[in-house]
Amino acid sequence: MKSKREILIVDDDVDFVEATKIVLEKSGYHVETCLSAEACLEKLKTIDPDLIIMDVMMETDHSGFDLCREIKRNLKTKDIPVLMLTAVEEKYPMNFESAAGDETWLPVDGYIDKPVEAGVLLERINKLLS
């Protein structure tokens, strides 16, 4: 059994990944990171995180959407909560938060716009992990 809850961060912004990793590790989480959707799928073959935090716009503007659908279709990973943390709303204002949870379009368990305060992020993570 894991001693710490494990979170996987998937985002192509290295600075964001490192800053978020520091915040989460100081809050007692074990953190793994990936800089692309493809790297995430490979990493999920070897780890079983308690939560995945992902961006939308990585290799392409829709990489996160595709990745999330792939995670939720896979029997091994489908029950891992996914928190989408992204600035996609700035580029494509479509009220993504209200679409969160749609099983075919945006099958995430939570959605937060970037930038986000550490306290808000930790509160959402705790809610998803409880």
C-alpha positions as CSV (number, residue, x, y, z in Angstrom):
1,M,0.0,0.0,0.0
2,K,1.2,3.5,-0.8
3,S,2.2,5.6,2.1
4,K,1.4,8.9,0.3
5,R,-1.4,9.7,-2.1
6,E,0.1,9.9,-5.6
7,I,-0.8,12.6,-8.1
8,L,0.2,12.7,-11.7
9,I,0.5,16.1,-13.3
10,V,0.3,16.3,-17.1
11,D,1.2,19.7,-18.6
12,D,3.7,20.9,-21.2
13,D,4.5,24.0,-19.2
14,V,7.6,23.0,-17.3
15,D,7.5,26.0,-14.9
16,F,3.9,25.3,-14.0
17,V,4.6,21.6,-13.5
18,E,7.5,22.3,-11.2
19,A,5.7,25.0,-9.2
20,T,2.6,22.8,-8.8
21,K,4.8,19.8,-7.8
22,I,6.4,21.8,-5.0
23,V,3.1,22.9,-3.6
24,L,1.7,19.3,-3.7
25,E,4.8,17.7,-2.2
26,K,4.8,20.3,0.6
27,S,1.2,19.2,1.2
28,G,2.2,15.6,1.6
29,Y,1.5,14.1,-1.8
30,H,3.9,12.1,-3.9
31,V,4.0,13.7,-7.4
32,E,4.8,12.2,-10.8
33,T,4.9,14.4,-13.9
34,C,4.6,14.1,-17.7
35,L,5.1,16.9,-20.3
36,S,2.8,15.3,-23.0
37,A,-0.3,13.2,-23.4
38,E,1.8,10.4,-25.0
39,A,4.2,10.4,-22.0
40,C,1.2,10.2,-19.7
41,L,-0.2,7.1,-21.4
42,E,3.2,5.5,-21.2
43,K,3.6,6.3,-17.5
44,L,0.1,5.0,-16.7
45,K,1.4,1.6,-17.8
46,T,3.7,1.6,-14.8
47,I,2.1,3.7,-12.1
48,D,-1.4,3.8,-10.5
49,P,-2.0,7.4,-9.4
50,D,-4.8,8.4,-7.0
51,L,-5.5,11.5,-9.1
52,I,-4.5,13.0,-12.5
53,I,-4.2,16.8,-13.0
54,M,-4.0,17.7,-16.7
55,D,-3.9,20.6,-19.1
56,V,-5.9,20.7,-22.3
57,M,-3.6,22.5,-24.7
58,M,-0.3,20.5,-24.9
59,E,1.0,19.0,-28.2
60,T,-2.2,20.3,-29.8
61,D,-5.1,22.5,-28.6
62,H,-7.1,19.3,-27.9
63,S,-4.5,16.9,-26.5
64,G,-6.0,17.0,-23.1
65,F,-9.5,16.2,-24.3
66,D,-8.2,13.2,-26.2
67,L,-6.1,12.1,-23.3
68,C,-8.9,12.3,-20.9
69,R,-11.2,10.3,-23.1
70,E,-8.5,7.6,-23.5
71,I,-8.0,7.4,-19.7
72,K,-11.7,7.0,-19.1
73,R,-12.1,4.3,-21.8
74,N,-9.2,2.2,-20.4
75,L,-10.4,-0.4,-17.8
76,K,-7.2,0.1,-15.8
77,T,-7.4,3.9,-15.5
78,K,-11.1,4.7,-15.9
79,D,-11.7,5.1,-12.1
80,I,-8.8,7.5,-11.5
81,P,-10.3,11.0,-10.9
82,V,-9.1,13.6,-13.4
83,L,-8.9,17.3,-12.6
84,M,-8.6,19.5,-15.7
85,L,-6.5,22.6,-14.8
86,T,-6.2,24.7,-17.9
87,A,-6.3,28.2,-19.5
88,V,-8.3,26.9,-22.5
89,E,-11.2,29.1,-21.6
90,E,-9.2,32.1,-22.5
91,K,-8.6,30.9,-26.0
92,Y,-11.9,29.2,-26.5
93,P,-14.6,30.7,-24.2
94,M,-17.1,27.9,-24.1
95,N,-17.9,27.5,-20.4
96,F,-15.8,24.3,-20.0
97,E,-16.6,24.0,-16.3
98,S,-20.3,23.4,-17.0
99,A,-19.3,20.6,-19.5
100,A,-17.0,18.8,-17.0
101,G,-18.3,15.3,-16.4
102,D,-19.9,14.9,-19.8
103,E,-18.9,11.3,-20.6
104,T,-18.3,11.8,-24.3
105,W,-17.0,15.3,-24.6
106,L,-15.3,16.2,-21.3
107,P,-15.2,13.1,-19.0
108,V,-13.3,14.8,-16.2
109,D,-14.2,14.8,-12.5
110,G,-13.3,18.4,-12.0
111,Y,-12.3,21.6,-13.9
112,I,-10.3,24.6,-12.7
113,D,-9.2,27.6,-14.8
114,K,-5.6,28.7,-14.7
115,P,-4.2,30.5,-12.9
116,V,-5.3,29.0,-9.6
117,E,-4.4,29.8,-6.1
118,A,-2.7,26.9,-4.2
119,G,-5.4,26.8,-1.5
120,V,-8.1,26.5,-4.1
121,L,-6.2,23.7,-5.9
122,L,-5.6,21.8,-2.7
123,E,-9.2,22.1,-1.6
124,R,-10.4,20.7,-5.0
125,I,-7.8,17.9,-4.8
126,N,-8.9,16.9,-1.2
127,K,-12.5,16.9,-2.4
128,L,-11.7,14.6,-5.3
129,L,-9.7,12.2,-3.2
130,S,-12.2,12.0,-0.3
